[in-house]
Amino acid sequence: MNGASEGAPAESRAQTVWPFDIGIVGAGIVGSHQLTREAEEVIRRSNHAFVISSGYGLTEYIRTLCPKVTDLGYLYEPGMNRLPTYQRMSAEVVSAALSEGPVCLAVYGHPWIYCYPTQLISRAAPLLGLHVEVFPGVSAFDTLLVDLGTDIAEHGIQMYEATDVLLRRRPLQTDVTAVLWQPTVVGDPTCPAGSYPRDQFVPLQDYLLEFYPADHQVKLVVSKTHPLARSTVRTFELATLADQLAGAPTVGTLYIPPAIDRPIEDDALMNFMVNAGASPQA
């Protein structure tokens, strides 16, 4: 593998990407089965690989690619605030890059989707003269679309973190699909020690009911993390959200389909598209 990308000479691509001090790769959702060839190459070029992921067989597989591997999962403390944990994880990676670089960090899903260590490392490393490169991975959003069997082109999509929706009272467009990340840990900044009672989810349920009817059908999606497992998609009325999330696993994404259709207002463009034989979503 020469590190070249389409549209860029192999030599220039190598000069800007491969001489990293810290490479951050997405490991996907199903562990080693979704690790990209690009991510594998980053790991092979590293002297020390760090892992933040519980994906199937991931740490074991990375040990076949890199001579030194550290699973940072041991830093999680149930019931304790997650922020100091992410700071310690990031500090370990940056410290190793200074003493034994290049190093890499393999994280769950995509490195730029709700992965705070990516932000911390990307901010701190340049201050120490370290070069960081981030490489994509299969995210929970990618698997969500597959689990639902849907295309975002028809209605578009709005995505928020569930706790942030409450903190900022973010308005929701009811004619656009909504995806809420981490609803199963809403309002809790700590590393979950177990499931939550119903009261934990009542504020989120009440806020969503300000926009949607009580009988609006929503889905809680838990994507599979093992290649032989199956994803679960649970459908229920929004008015039962708190009951549905109470005692549920502390992973999952809430999918809220549109409640209304937005009418077409640009008739001239619509007529042009119809005459051209295209659909409004084409």
RODO-2510 file (C-alpha; in nm, 4 decimals, decimal comma):
residues 282
     n   res          X          Y          Z
     1     m     0,0000     0,0000     0,0000
     2     n     0,1606     0,3281    -0,1043
     3     g    -0,0630     0,5754     0,0813
     4     a    -0,1783     0,7444    -0,2397
     5     s    -0,5301     0,8796    -0,2763
     6     e    -0,7254     0,9382    -0,5941
     7     g    -0,6501     1,2817    -0,7364
     8     a    -0,3205     1,3261    -0,5477
     9     p     0,0258     1,2015    -0,6490
    10     a     0,1503     0,9166    -0,4308
    11     e     0,4608     1,1138    -0,3323
    12     s     0,2739     1,4226    -0,2111
    13     r     0,0176     1,2085    -0,0302
    14     a     0,2926     1,0244     0,1551
    15     q     0,4654     1,3469     0,2532
    16     t     0,1496     1,4968     0,4062
    17     v    -0,0042     1,1886     0,5661
    18     w     0,2305     0,9057     0,6508
    19     p     0,5038     1,0941     0,8438
    20     f     0,2683     1,1386     1,1420
    21     d     0,3713     1,1474     1,5055
    22     i     0,0209     1,0491     1,6113
    23     g    -0,2238     0,8706     1,3832
    24     i    -0,5849     0,8457     1,4996
    25     v    -0,7939     0,5819     1,3239
    26     g    -1,1581     0,4791     1,3387
    27     a    -1,2009     0,1129     1,4224
    28     g    -1,5637     0,0881     1,3178
    29     i    -1,8487    -0,0642     1,5169
    30     v    -1,7867    -0,4362     1,4625
    31     g    -1,4259    -0,4399     1,5799
    32     s    -1,1644    -0,5885     1,3519
    33     h    -1,4239    -0,6675     1,0836
    34     q    -1,4648    -0,2966     1,0021
    35     l    -1,1033    -0,1847     1,0365
    36     t    -1,0075    -0,0285     0,7016
    37     r    -0,6916    -0,1098     0,5064
    38     e    -0,5849     0,2506     0,5573
    39     a    -0,6221     0,2149     0,9343
    40     e    -0,4239    -0,1089     0,9267
    41     e    -0,1408     0,0665     0,7449
    42     v    -0,1333     0,3424     1,0076
    43     i    -0,1141     0,0812     1,2841
    44     r     0,1678    -0,1061     1,1074
    45     r     0,3713     0,2146     1,0780
    46     s     0,3378     0,2855     1,4510
    47     n     0,5758     0,1858     1,7282
    48     h     0,2960     0,1824     1,9848
    49     a    -0,0776     0,1417     1,9280
    50     f    -0,3361     0,2549     2,1814
    51     v    -0,6936     0,1251     2,1717
    52     i    -1,0188     0,2756     2,3039
    53     s    -1,2755     0,0258     2,1870
    54     s    -1,4602    -0,2831     2,3012
    55     g    -1,5226    -0,4066     1,9477
    56     y    -1,5029    -0,7768     1,8739
    57     g    -1,1436    -0,9051     1,8565
    58     l    -1,0028    -0,5578     1,7896
    59     t    -0,7218    -0,5435     2,0453
    60     e    -0,6144    -0,8980     1,9634
    61     y    -0,6042    -0,8208     1,5915
    62     i    -0,4088    -0,4983     1,6404
    63     r    -0,1454    -0,6998     1,8285
    64     t    -0,0738    -0,8767     1,4990
    65     l    -0,0041    -0,5405     1,3323
    66     c     0,1954    -0,3511     1,5954
    67     p     0,4667    -0,4734     1,8351
    68     k     0,3316    -0,2766     2,1329
    69     v    -0,0385    -0,2342     2,2146
    70     t    -0,2096    -0,0712     2,5125
    71     d    -0,5829    -0,0967     2,5755
    72     l    -0,6841     0,2302     2,7446
    73     g    -1,0180     0,0897     2,8565
    74     y    -0,8712     0,0294     3,2025
    75     l    -0,8909     0,4057     3,2665
    76     y    -1,2723     0,4069     3,2678
    77     e    -1,4120     0,4392     3,6204
    78     p    -1,7807     0,3447     3,6615
    79     g    -1,9765     0,6266     3,8186
    80     m    -1,6979     0,8811     3,7674
    81     n    -1,6945     1,1806     3,5319
    82     r    -1,5793     1,0835     3,1830
    83     l    -1,3847     1,4036     3,1100
    84     p    -1,0824     1,3311     3,3365
    85     t    -1,0713     0,9815     3,1869
    86     y    -1,0487     1,1207     2,8336
    87     q    -0,7796     1,3637     2,9479
    88     r    -0,5696     1,0792     3,0918
    89     m    -0,6136     0,8736     2,7757
    90     s    -0,5035     1,1651     2,5587
    91     a    -0,2073     1,2386     2,7834
    92     e    -0,0827     0,8802     2,7524
    93     v    -0,0944     0,8948     2,3727
    94     v     0,0789     1,2334     2,3511
    95     s     0,3464     1,1293     2,6030
    96     a     0,4214     0,8144     2,4061
    97     a     0,4474     1,0143     2,0837
    98     l     0,7187     1,2297     2,2437
    99     s     0,9239     0,9335     2,3601
   100     e     0,8615     0,6569     2,1059
   101     g     0,6704     0,8021     1,8106
   102     p     0,5125     0,7454     1,5753
   103     v     0,2163     0,6104     1,7694
   104     c    -0,1490     0,5596     1,6869
   105     l    -0,4825     0,5588     1,8632
   106     a    -0,7650     0,3314     1,7450
   107     v    -1,1063     0,4495     1,8630
   108     y    -1,4596     0,3146     1,8388
   109     g    -1,6485     0,4193     1,5267
   110     h    -1,5262     0,7373     1,3572
   111     p    -1,2592     0,9532     1,5290
   112     w    -1,4513     1,2774     1,4725
   113     i    -1,7937     1,1584     1,5886
   114     y    -1,8396     1,2058     1,9646
   115     c    -1,4793     1,1143     2,0412
   116     y    -1,3368     1,3734     2,2783
   117     p    -0,9801     1,2291     2,2890
   118     t    -0,9470     1,3174     1,9183
   119     q    -1,0183     1,6805     2,0036
   120     l    -0,7826     1,6863     2,3012
   121     i    -0,4941     1,5256     2,1130
   122     s    -0,5429     1,7445     1,8053
   123     r    -0,5259     2,0566     2,0218
   124     a    -0,2329     1,9555     2,2426
   125     a     0,0002     1,7851     1,9960
   126     p     0,0872     2,0909     1,7794
   127     l     0,1888     2,2813     2,0936
   128     l     0,4557     2,0144     2,1447
   129     g     0,5670     2,0071     1,7824
   130     l     0,3807     1,6857     1,7054
   131     h     0,1983     1,6189     1,3784
   132     v    -0,1434     1,4511     1,4001
   133     e    -0,3290     1,2788     1,1163
   134     v    -0,6859     1,1514     1,1569
   135     f    -0,8240     0,8705     0,9413
   136     p    -1,1940     0,7837     0,8995
   137     g    -1,3806     0,4766     1,0145
   138     v    -1,7283     0,3256     0,9959
   139     s    -1,9427     0,5285     1,2369
   140     a    -2,2582     0,4515     1,4328
   141     f    -2,4374     0,6793     1,1862
   142     d    -2,3319     0,4529     0,8972
   143     t    -2,4555     0,1414     1,0747
   144     l    -2,7740     0,3225     1,1810
   145     l    -2,8725     0,3807     0,8177
   146     v    -2,8105     0,0142     0,7386
   147     d    -3,0040    -0,1066     1,0444
   148     l    -3,3011     0,1114     0,9473
   149     g    -3,2743     0,0499     0,5734
   150     t    -3,3183     0,4190     0,4996
   151     d    -3,1748     0,6912     0,2765
   152     i    -3,1315     1,0416     0,4179
   153     a    -3,1856     1,2051     0,0788
   154     e    -3,5655     1,2230     0,0984
   155     h    -3,6125     1,4392     0,4098
   156     g    -3,2600     1,5344     0,5140
   157     i    -3,1438     1,4803     0,8702
   158     q    -3,0740     1,6722     1,1909
   159     m    -2,8432     1,5191     1,4500
   160     y    -2,7860     1,6201     1,8107
   161     e    -2,6461     1,4755     2,1285
   162     a    -2,9411     1,4084     2,3614
   163     t    -2,8089     1,5962     2,6647
   164     d    -2,7110     1,8936     2,4483
   165     v    -3,0688     1,9118     2,3170
   166     l    -3,1885     1,9682     2,6727
   167     l    -2,9071     2,2002     2,7794
   168     r    -2,9515     2,4351     2,4840
   169     r    -3,3234     2,3736     2,4252
   170     r    -3,2457     2,3101     2,0615
   171     p    -3,5494     2,3458     1,8331
   172     l    -3,6383     2,0435     1,6225
   173     q    -3,7748     2,0597     1,2681
   174     t    -4,0587     1,8105     1,2629
   175     d    -4,0477     1,7764     0,8832
   176     v    -3,6853     1,6561     0,8979
   177     t    -3,5637     1,3232     1,0355
   178     a    -3,4007     1,3640     1,3776
   179     v    -3,1239     1,1470     1,5227
   180     l    -3,0403     1,1831     1,8907
   181     w    -2,7109     1,0356     2,0045
   182     q    -2,6639     0,8854     2,3504
   183     p    -3,0255     0,9123     2,4720
   184     t    -2,9624     0,6133     2,6985
   185     v    -2,7185     0,8169     2,9126
   186     v    -2,8936     1,1552     2,8843
   187     g    -2,8112     1,3961     3,1643
   188     d    -2,5246     1,1878     3,3052
   189     p    -2,1606     1,2983     3,2498
   190     t    -2,0190     0,9937     3,4263
   191     c    -1,9120     0,6538     3,3001
   192     p    -2,2303     0,4452     3,3430
   193     a    -2,2253     0,1925     3,6254
   194     g    -2,5494     0,0338     3,5072
   195     s    -2,8944     0,1113     3,3717
   196     y    -3,0990     0,4141     3,4797
   197     p    -3,4451     0,4579     3,6327
   198     r    -3,7386     0,6035     3,4412
   199     d    -3,7006     0,9488     3,5999
   200     q    -3,3678     0,9934     3,4211
   201     f    -3,5455     1,0098     3,0853
   202     v    -3,8587     1,2066     3,1673
   203     p    -3,7027     1,5488     3,0842
   204     l    -3,6041     1,4282     2,7365
   205     q    -3,9459     1,2736     2,6771
   206     d    -4,1259     1,5893     2,7887
   207     y    -3,9099     1,8107     2,5692
   208     l    -3,9637     1,5990     2,2583
   209     l    -4,3376     1,6004     2,3202
   210     e    -4,3287     1,9791     2,2781
   211     f    -4,2601     1,9104     1,9086
   212     y    -4,4113     1,5723     1,8283
   213     p    -4,7486     1,4092     1,9028
   214     a    -4,7569     1,1556     2,1838
   215     d    -4,8358     0,8664     1,9473
   216     h    -4,5505     0,9474     1,7071
   217     q    -4,3569     0,6269     1,6314
   218     v    -3,9825     0,6431     1,7061
   219     k    -3,7077     0,3819     1,7024
   220     l    -3,4267     0,2955     1,9425
   221     v    -3,1408     0,1401     1,7458
   222     v    -2,8574    -0,0614     1,8970
   223     s    -2,6122    -0,1603     1,6235
   224     k    -2,4385    -0,4941     1,6502
   225     t    -2,0806    -0,5020     1,7772
   226     h    -2,0152    -0,8684     1,6966
   227     p    -2,0183    -1,0084     1,3414
   228     l    -2,2497    -1,2957     1,4395
   229     a    -2,4929    -1,0788     1,6361
   230     r    -2,7909    -0,8863     1,5055
   231     s    -2,8704    -0,5195     1,5527
   232     t    -3,1871    -0,4397     1,7452
   233     v    -3,4463    -0,1850     1,6345
   234     r    -3,7236    -0,1227     1,8854
   235     t    -4,0281     0,0796     1,7727
   236     f    -4,2571     0,2543     2,0218
   237     e    -4,4684     0,5648     2,0763
   238     l    -4,2820     0,8746     2,1897
   239     a    -4,5046     0,9066     2,4974
   240     t    -4,3480     0,5843     2,6298
   241     l    -3,9854     0,6938     2,5772
   242     a    -3,8984     0,7130     2,9480
   243     d    -4,0431     0,3680     3,0112
   244     q    -3,8622     0,2211     2,7107
   245     l    -3,5226     0,3636     2,8092
   246     a    -3,5517     0,2717     3,1775
   247     g    -3,3316    -0,0302     3,2404
   248     a    -3,2161    -0,0376     2,8772
   249     p    -2,8498    -0,0975     2,7798
   250     t    -2,6404     0,2203     2,8030
   251     v    -2,5872     0,2291     2,4265
   252     g    -2,8298     0,3168     2,1514
   253     t    -2,9424     0,5902     1,9141
   254     l    -3,2900     0,7425     1,8931
   255     y    -3,4366     0,7779     1,5435
   256     i    -3,7326     1,0146     1,5028
   257     p    -3,8905     1,0176     1,1549
   258     p    -4,0639     1,3301     1,0267
   259     a    -4,4084     1,4024     1,1710
   260     i    -4,5186     1,6276     0,8852
   261     d    -4,4352     1,6934     0,5213
   262     r    -4,3064     2,0340     0,4183
   263     p    -4,4942     2,1558     0,1089
   264     i    -4,3100     2,2456    -0,2095
   265     e    -4,2859     2,6232    -0,2442
   266     d    -4,0703     2,6658    -0,5562
   267     d    -4,3229     2,5652    -0,8208
   268     a    -4,1016     2,6801    -1,1079
   269     l    -3,8188     2,4498    -1,0032
   270     m    -4,0653     2,1674    -0,9395
   271     n    -4,2118     2,2036    -1,2899
   272     f    -3,8640     2,2088    -1,4408
   273     m    -3,7694     1,8872    -1,2586
   274     v    -4,0939     1,7143    -1,3570
   275     n    -4,0424     1,8096    -1,7206
   276     a    -3,6877     1,6789    -1,6994
   277     g    -3,8177     1,3475    -1,5704
   278     a    -3,6655     1,3800    -1,2241
   279     s    -3,8279     1,3280    -0,8855
   280     p    -3,8172     1,6050    -0,6207
   281     q    -3,5560     1,4069    -0,4284
   282     a    -3,3303     1,3350    -0,7290
***
